[in-house]
Amino acid sequence: MDRQLYDKYSRQILFAPIGAQGQQRLMDSSAVLVGCGALGTSLANLMVRAGLGRLRIIDRDFVEESNLQRQTLFEESDAREALPKAVAAQRRLRAVNSSVAVEGVVADLTPGNAAELLSGFPLILDGTDNFETRYLVNDAAVSLGVPWIYGAVVASYGLTMTIRPGESACLACLLESGDARAAAGVEETCDTVGVLGAAVQVISAIQAAEALKLLTGNATSLHGRLISFDVWSARYQAIGVARRDDCRACARREFTYLSGQAQPHVTLCGRDSVQIHERSRQLDLPALRARLAATLADVRANEFLLRFRVPATAAAGQAAARTGDADVAAAAGASPAAARTAAGAIAGYEVTVFADGRAIVKGTRDPAVARSLYARYLGA
């Protein structure tokens, strides 16, 4: 490496297990990060500052003011502009270290695109906020034979485990018992119990250290445990996890999440929101903005997304019921009772629409309500 880069990473090079050779290996390597929320921003920041050669960041969400308490790459201006997190992170990280190739991808990781987005990288990093996506990442990683580093944080507590397909237990070995889809829905979330930024920093630091071991040729130093830490009680645990002979993923190679058999709607972390996965259509955002602005006062857009609010008035809800939204919700798969609820409570939500047809409906956890709003303002 040239003198400038040597000076930039000199304090890391002085760390004997890495040295100049390990630093060069890191600079020649790459990783893909799924999710750029609390864990993702902290982990991306650590890896880029350490000198990772290339980082791809995949995230479907946009920046909000409530993110700033723990999502360390974002600023108030990002929230005001409702920038996609992948875009805001790419801009910030390129300013942090111009020698690293940072690529932000505004996308929802799905069974249809997982292989394309994750292939070609020697390491996958977990910055996600829901178990459906983690199971999908696990399926993809095991299928590709690529290691990945699991991490999760809620309240003051977090945990992480490095998963090496064929050598260690996978996430399905660790978490699945009986019906994996049922098991994935019983965890507390930051939407229900909150989250401390300090817990995020501890877990992302362990994840980053594990990533550096893998990418600098120090795999023998991997801890090989499920690590958990509670920053409030200072309670720490390191538990060995054995591979399961009957694991559907790494033993039987049944990739139910990668095949799309077990991918429901996703309720996003940190607020009451439902994502609509309408990927079979492409939206003309300028045209949609012009159409919505004719009837809605609060419609905002940038080159990446469009966001609008449904007026929070009882009259709007009554009008929704009169104009047939109950029928629309019922046609979308809701029960008659849920459809009537969706029609009567349709006011007071915020809808963010992406060009690929996806939408995030804020203000509800009920898929029927979200589908009803989507059908009313964007068409069935």
C-alpha positions in Angstrom: 0.0 0.0 0.0 1.2 3.6 -0.5 2.4 5.8 2.3 -0.8 7.7 2.6 -2.9 4.6 3.2 -0.2 3.2 5.5 -0.4 6.3 7.6 -4.2 6.3 7.6 -4.4 2.8 9.0 -1.1 2.9 11.0 -2.8 2.4 14.4 -4.6 -0.7 13.1 -1.4 -2.0 11.4 0.4 -1.7 14.7 -2.0 -4.2 16.2 0.0 -7.4 15.8 -2.7 -9.9 14.7 -3.5 -7.6 11.7 -0.3 -6.0 10.7 0.4 -4.7 7.2 -0.4 -8.0 5.6 -3.8 -8.2 7.3 -4.6 -4.6 6.4 -3.8 -5.2 2.8 -6.1 -8.3 2.8 -8.9 -6.1 4.3 -8.4 -3.5 1.7 -8.6 -6.1 -1.0 -11.8 -7.6 0.4 -15.5 -6.7 0.5 -18.7 -7.3 2.4 -22.4 -6.8 2.0 -24.5 -5.3 4.8 -28.2 -6.1 4.9 -30.1 -3.3 6.8 -28.8 0.1 7.7 -30.6 1.0 10.9 -29.0 1.1 14.3 -26.7 -1.9 14.0 -26.2 -1.3 10.3 -25.0 2.3 10.6 -22.6 1.6 13.5 -21.3 -1.6 11.8 -20.8 0.2 8.4 -19.0 3.1 10.1 -16.6 0.7 11.8 -15.8 -1.3 8.7 -15.3 1.7 6.4 -13.1 3.4 8.9 -11.1 0.2 9.3 -10.4 0.2 5.5 -12.6 -2.5 4.0 -12.1 -2.3 0.3 -15.8 -2.4 -0.8 -19.1 -2.3 1.1 -22.5 -2.8 -0.4 -25.4 -1.5 1.8 -28.9 -2.9 1.2 -31.8 -1.1 2.9 -35.5 -0.5 2.0 -36.3 2.2 4.5 -35.9 6.0 4.8 -34.5 8.3 7.5 -36.9 9.6 10.2 -36.2 11.8 13.2 -36.8 9.0 15.6 -33.8 7.1 14.1 -31.3 9.7 15.1 -31.1 8.6 18.7 -29.2 5.4 17.7 -28.6 5.4 14.0 -25.2 7.1 13.9 -24.7 7.9 10.3 -27.7 10.1 9.9 -28.4 13.8 10.5 -31.5 15.9 11.0 -31.3 17.1 7.3 -31.5 13.4 6.2 -34.8 13.1 8.1 -36.2 16.3 6.8 -35.5 15.2 3.2 -36.8 11.6 4.0 -33.6 10.2 2.3 -33.4 6.5 1.8 -31.1 5.1 4.4 -28.9 3.4 1.8 -28.4 6.7 0.0 -27.7 8.8 3.2 -25.3 6.2 4.5 -23.4 6.0 1.1 -22.9 9.8 1.1 -21.7 9.9 4.7 -19.4 7.0 4.4 -17.8 8.2 1.2 -17.0 11.4 3.0 -15.5 9.5 6.0 -13.2 7.4 3.8 -12.9 8.1 0.1 -10.6 5.1 -0.4 -13.5 2.7 0.2 -16.0 1.8 -2.5 -19.4 2.3 -0.8 -22.5 1.3 -2.7 -26.0 2.0 -1.4 -28.8 -0.1 -2.8 -32.3 1.1 -2.1 -34.1 -2.3 -2.1 -36.0 -4.8 0.0 -34.1 -8.0 0.3 -36.5 -10.7 -1.0 -36.4 -14.3 -2.2 -36.4 -13.1 -5.7 -33.3 -10.8 -5.4 -31.3 -12.3 -2.5 -28.9 -14.4 -4.6 -28.2 -11.4 -7.0 -27.6 -8.9 -4.2 -25.6 -11.1 -1.9 -23.5 -13.1 -4.3 -19.9 -12.2 -5.0 -19.1 -11.1 -1.4 -17.0 -13.2 1.0 -19.0 -12.0 4.0 -22.5 -10.9 4.8 -23.2 -8.5 7.7 -26.5 -8.4 9.6 -28.0 -5.0 10.3 -31.7 -6.1 10.0 -34.5 -5.5 12.4 -36.8 -8.6 11.8 -36.4 -12.3 11.9 -38.1 -13.0 8.5 -35.2 -11.2 6.8 -32.6 -12.8 9.0 -33.9 -16.3 8.1 -33.8 -15.3 4.4 -30.1 -14.1 4.9 -29.3 -17.4 6.7 -30.9 -19.4 3.9 -28.9 -17.5 1.2 -25.7 -17.6 3.1 -25.9 -21.4 3.7 -26.9 -21.9 0.1 -24.0 -19.8 -1.2 -21.5 -21.2 1.4 -20.7 -17.7 2.6 -20.2 -16.7 6.3 -22.4 -14.1 7.9 -22.5 -12.3 11.3 -25.9 -12.3 13.0 -26.7 -9.4 15.4 -29.8 -8.2 17.2 -30.5 -5.5 19.8 -33.6 -4.6 21.7 -34.0 -2.5 24.9 -30.6 -2.7 26.7 -29.9 -6.2 25.5 -28.2 -7.6 22.3 -26.6 -10.7 20.9 -24.5 -11.8 18.1 -23.1 -15.0 16.5 -20.7 -15.6 13.6 -22.2 -18.3 11.3 -19.9 -20.3 9.0 -21.8 -22.6 6.8 -20.5 -26.2 7.0 -18.4 -25.4 10.1 -20.7 -23.8 12.7 -24.4 -23.9 13.7 -26.6 -21.7 11.5 -29.4 -19.4 12.6 -32.0 -22.1 12.0 -30.0 -24.4 14.3 -30.1 -21.7 16.9 -33.6 -20.4 16.7 -36.0 -22.8 14.9 -38.1 -25.2 16.9 -41.1 -26.7 15.2 -42.7 -24.1 13.0 -40.1 -21.4 12.3 -42.6 -18.9 11.1 -44.4 -19.1 14.4 -41.2 -18.8 16.4 -40.2 -15.7 14.5 -43.2 -13.7 15.8 -42.8 -14.0 19.5 -39.8 -11.7 20.1 -39.9 -8.3 21.8 -39.1 -5.4 19.4 -37.8 -1.9 19.7 -41.4 -0.9 18.8 -42.7 -2.4 22.0 -39.8 -2.0 24.5 -37.5 0.6 23.0 -33.7 0.4 22.4 -30.6 2.0 23.8 -27.9 3.3 21.5 -25.3 2.0 24.0 -26.5 -1.6 23.5 -26.2 -1.1 19.7 -22.6 0.1 20.0 -21.6 -3.0 22.0 -23.0 -5.5 19.6 -21.9 -3.8 16.5 -18.3 -3.6 17.9 -18.3 -7.4 18.4 -19.7 -7.9 14.9 -17.0 -5.7 13.5 -14.2 -7.4 15.4 -15.5 -10.8 14.1 -15.6 -9.4 10.5 -12.0 -8.1 10.8 -10.9 -11.6 12.0 -12.4 -13.2 8.9 -11.2 -10.7 6.4 -7.7 -10.3 7.6 -6.9 -14.0 7.8 -7.5 -14.5 11.5 -10.3 -17.0 11.4 -8.7 -19.1 14.2 -9.4 -16.2 16.6 -13.2 -16.3 16.0 -15.0 -16.7 19.4 -17.3 -19.5 18.1 -20.1 -18.6 20.6 -23.5 -16.9 20.8 -22.5 -13.7 22.7 -25.1 -11.7 24.6 -24.7 -8.5 26.6 -27.0 -6.3 28.6 -25.6 -2.8 29.0 -28.0 -1.9 31.8 -27.3 -4.9 34.1 -23.7 -5.5 32.7 -24.6 -9.1 32.3 -22.5 -11.0 29.7 -22.9 -14.6 28.4 -21.0 -16.6 25.8 -22.8 -19.9 24.9 -21.7 -22.6 22.6 -24.2 -23.6 19.9 -24.0 -27.0 18.3 -25.1 -27.8 14.8 -28.3 -29.7 14.6 -28.4 -32.9 12.6 -32.0 -32.2 11.7 -31.6 -28.5 10.8 -33.8 -27.8 7.8 -31.2 -25.3 6.4 -27.7 -26.6 6.9 -28.5 -30.3 7.3 -31.5 -30.9 5.0 -30.8 -27.9 2.8 -34.5 -26.9 2.8 -34.4 -23.2 2.1 -38.0 -22.3 2.8 -37.3 -18.5 3.2 -35.1 -18.3 0.1 -37.7 -20.2 -1.9 -40.4 -17.7 -0.8 -42.5 -20.2 1.1 -42.2 -18.4 4.4 -41.9 -14.6 3.7 -44.8 -12.7 5.1 -45.3 -8.9 5.3 -42.8 -7.2 7.5 -43.7 -4.9 10.4 -40.8 -2.4 10.6 -38.8 -1.7 13.7 -39.2 1.5 15.7 -42.8 2.5 14.7 -46.2 1.1 13.8 -45.7 0.4 10.1 -46.5 -2.2 7.5 -44.7 -2.7 4.2 -46.6 -3.6 1.1 -44.6 -5.8 -1.3 -46.2 -4.8 -4.6 -43.1 -5.5 -6.8 -44.9 -6.4 -10.0 -45.4 -2.7 -11.0 -43.2 0.4 -11.6 -44.6 3.7 -10.5 -44.1 7.1 -12.3 -43.5 9.1 -9.1 -43.8 12.6 -10.7 -47.1 11.6 -12.2 -48.3 10.1 -9.0 -47.3 13.2 -7.1 -49.3 15.4 -9.5 -52.4 13.2 -9.1 -52.2 13.0 -5.3 -51.5 16.7 -4.9 -54.9 17.5 -6.5 -56.7 16.0 -3.5 -54.1 15.9 -0.7 -52.3 18.9 0.9 -49.2 17.2 2.2 -47.5 15.4 -0.6 -43.6 15.4 -0.7 -41.2 13.7 -3.1 -37.5 13.4 -4.0 -35.9 11.4 -6.7 -36.1 8.2 -4.7 -39.6 8.2 -3.1 -42.9 10.0 -2.6 -44.6 10.5 0.8 -48.1 11.7 1.6 -50.3 11.9 4.7 -54.0 11.0 4.7 -55.9 13.8 6.6 -56.6 12.8 10.1 -60.3 13.7 10.2 -63.4 11.7 11.0 -65.0 12.9 7.8 -62.2 11.3 5.8 -62.8 8.0 7.5 -66.5 8.2 6.9 -65.9 9.1 3.2 -63.6 6.1 2.9 -66.3 3.9 4.1 -68.9 5.4 1.7 -66.6 5.1 -1.3 -66.1 1.4 -1.0 -62.8 0.9 0.8 -64.4 -1.9 2.8 -65.0 -3.8 -0.5 -61.4 -3.1 -1.5 -60.0 -4.3 1.8 -62.1 -7.4 1.6 -61.0 -8.1 -2.0 -57.4 -7.8 -0.8 -57.9 -10.7 1.6 -59.2 -9.1 4.8 -62.1 -10.5 6.8 -65.3 -8.5 6.6 -64.8 -7.2 10.1 -61.2 -6.2 9.4 -62.3 -4.6 6.2 -64.9 -2.4 8.0 -62.2 -1.4 10.5 -59.8 -0.5 7.7 -62.5 1.7 6.1 -63.5 3.4 9.2 -59.9 4.1 10.4 -58.3 5.0 7.1 -57.5 8.6 8.1 -54.4 9.7 10.0 -51.7 7.6 8.3 -48.4 8.4 6.4 -47.7 6.5 3.2 -44.2 6.3 1.7 -44.1 5.0 -1.9 -41.0 3.8 -3.8 -40.7 3.6 -7.6 -40.7 -0.2 -7.6 -44.2 -0.3 -6.2 -43.3 -0.9 -2.6 -45.0 1.2 0.1 -44.5 1.7 3.8 -47.7 2.6 5.7 -47.0 4.3 9.0 -49.6 4.3 11.8 -50.8 0.7 11.7 -49.7 -2.9 12.2 -52.8 -4.2 10.5 -52.1 -5.5 7.0 -55.7 -5.0 6.0 -55.5 -1.3 6.8 -52.3 -0.9 4.9 -53.7 -2.8 1.9 -56.8 -0.7 1.9 -54.8 2.6 1.9 -52.6 1.3 -0.9 -55.5 0.3 -3.0 -57.3 3.6 -2.4 -54.4 6.0 -3.3 -52.3 3.9 -5.6 -54.8 1.5 -7.2 -55.3 -2.2 -6.6 
